[in-house]
């Protein structure tokens, strides 16, 4: 249903202490992806409702909300992805996932560590459109990596979630970015990280709104054509940082938050 049509309102209070505890765990163990979802849920407030307004404002978004397709089976179907043309988004996504030893199912499993009472169909706050959108944003996170050109290295993760947050603001994601930059500043690498995050936010602000795109249909299209149509720019500062690291300078030692 549209945001205007909702009568029951879920609890949108932020829980900073819950988020703080999870951030501390995440900074100690960057692979604790489940803590990311706990932070996002603790601080998200009404961010998903605001994203719903964006979906309803676009024809493509309204069509997706009407059909509510699940992209997860397609992202898990590696033979179908492998049969897509060279240079396509689907082939690039497959290469990314295989080279990083990732599965699309992995984010779903990590998200299960953060209870979400609003996804209970018996709840008075249950909204199938909002539940679908939240899951969609989680499932296409690694597609964002491929589209934006950010790797899965710590600085790449920090940058891709900064890009995402510029598109669909979530206090939890913003807090993760802030804490990672704060930690990095203490390690003497803050200037580089801040520059890359600033670039990522700028690119996210000027790009087309990726959440409303029919990615199921776009996987077979040329990646560069998709980037051009959606105005997704190449992250020059991030690439320069990687090149600097490859030449012998240490890459920034950031936390590695992976968010949907």
Secondary structure, 3 states (H helix, E strand, C coil): CCHHHCCCCCCCCCCHHHHHHHHHHHHHCCCCHHHHHHHHHHHCCCHHHHHHHHHHCCHHHHHHHHHCCCCHHHHHCHHHHHCCCCCEHHHHHHHHHHHCCCCHHHHHHHHCCCCCHHHCCCCCCCCHHHHHHHHHHHHCHHHHHHHHCCCCCHHHHHHHHHHHHHHCCCHHHHHHHHHHHHHHHHCCCHHHHHHHHHHHHHHHHHCCCHHHCCHHHHCCCEHHHHHHHHCCCCCHHHHHHHHHHHCCCCCCCCCCCCCC
